[in-house]
Amino acid sequence: MHILLTRPDSYLGVRLMYRFLGDPDVRLRLLTRDARRIDEEASGRAEIVEGDPLDAETLARAVKGIDVAYFPTRFLRSDFVNAGRNRRFARLFRDACIDAGVGRIVFLGVRGRKGEDTGHPFRSLAEIGEILSARPEAIRTVCLSNDYILGSGSLLFEAVRGMARNAPVLLAPRWMNATPAVTGVADTIEYMVRAARLPRDRSIVVDIGLPPVSIRDLVSRTAEAMGRKLRILPVPGIGRRASTLLLTLASPLSWRLASSLIGTLARQGRAETGSPEEDARAVFPEVSPIPVDRAIRRALLAIDEDRVASRWTDSLAGQARTDADAAMAGAKFCDVRRERFGPIPPHRIFRAVTSIGGSAGWFTFDILWQIRGFIDKLAGGYGTAVGRRTATGLRVGDFLDVWRVVDLQEDKRLLLEAQMKVAGKAWLEFRIEGDTLVQTACHVPEGIAGHLYWYSMLPFHAFIFSDMIRSIVRRATEME
């Protein structure tokens, strides 16, 4: 079976990609805007079409000879910022599949609620589903309907885990009584994979997942699985802004994403009665969804064992930046430092470079990074709470505290782009040249505010950056 997977670098895309790569009966093609985000193992085993997915020629190459095409799954920010672009892509994608004779489109939609406003961004997802399935006479579709995914790295789980771990007392506003349907991430992948082999006599919509469970119960069960006793204090009168602030501070979510999540849950209210398992069981009798408590334990175990395959940050819009080098070349401000590492093997230096951040911190002045992250949180950013996907691995597109990986060349270069508010653009580069580690911080300021930002940070740079490069070399000497 010839399968096309679009956005193989998204949260579900990564997991679907590896699942299909393990199937000897599948020939996999990947459509991506930035091939650097596909690791070497996958690149060597799948065909890659790189380019703008809105380009007709690129789409035509991607869908040629395909039996089943998987539509991009669960964009985050783009769902409510670039809704028009996504609708246009859905039309182009559907029509390209029809022209190429593709047998089926599979996508993950949202559960319908009669007479209920699904709100942002679910309304956008629902519209995309309507576009993809608008021509059933020309192409069959399988829409797997669900509210939220529950698993390591998922948006909902990281929000729930943050509240369970960081809140000494859980203030539970009214929106936490919402009871969305959730699906374990492993079960979601299983449904999506099996959808490719369903009979193609008609288009279908299948409700997947588990019986609805309240957000309040999810937090309580997660705390229990973590061995924490969490006291819950209902506060039905708390306002939207206060709720957003609490969720922002307790989780890796930015103000905008926290507000969107709360708003969507508040609009959803209670899901329709009845278990979605009944519909799914008729179509997928081989799949037995795991209970919520088990899904929570699985997610926590994956985090503890440092094997989180993907995160919600992978699905953020605008992840790839192929013009970083050109932008850096025009940077007005740069701080360049060099440190010779002598006989230490370069691969150990690079391991030390890629180990920074997350739970390992930022060396002597880690507290300054934490303060900077907290300020960024208050300004609407992600802050250092976003951490990193795993403690031992990085790939292009990963978040690293207040940075994002935009280039990674093994034993040669790591380039990070700032995700914090910096009144412009900023990068932090580590490059190995012979027996020397070169560390460069660049800033392209925007207006007077950008200039003031750089000059105000100079006293901190003197301590932070000089300590960082020396500490990296020191850490490399301690590695085996």
Secondary structure, DSSP 8 states (H G I E B T S, - for coil): -EEEEE-TTSHHHHHHHHHHHT-TT-EEEEEES-GGGS-HHHHTTSEEEES-TT-HHHHHHHHTT-SEEE-----SHHHHHSHHHHHHHHHHHHHHHHHHT--EEEEEE----TT----TTHHHHHHHHHHHTS-TTT-EEEEEE-SEEESTT-HHHHHHHHHHHH-SEEEE-GGGG-B--EEEHHHHHHHHHHHTTS--SS-EEEE-S-S---HHHHHHHHHHHTT---EEEE-TT--HHHHHHHHHHHSS--HHHHHHHHHHHHHH-B--SS-THHHHHHH-TT-----HHHHHHHHHHHHHTT-----GGGG-TT---TTHHHHHHT-SEEEEEEEE-TTS-HHHHHHHHTT-SGGG--GGGHHHHHHHHHHHHHTTS--GGG-BS-SS---TT-EETTEEEEEEETTTEEEEEE-S--SEEEEEEEEEETTEEEEEEEEEE-HHHHHHHHHHHHHHHHHHHHHHHHHHHHHHHH--
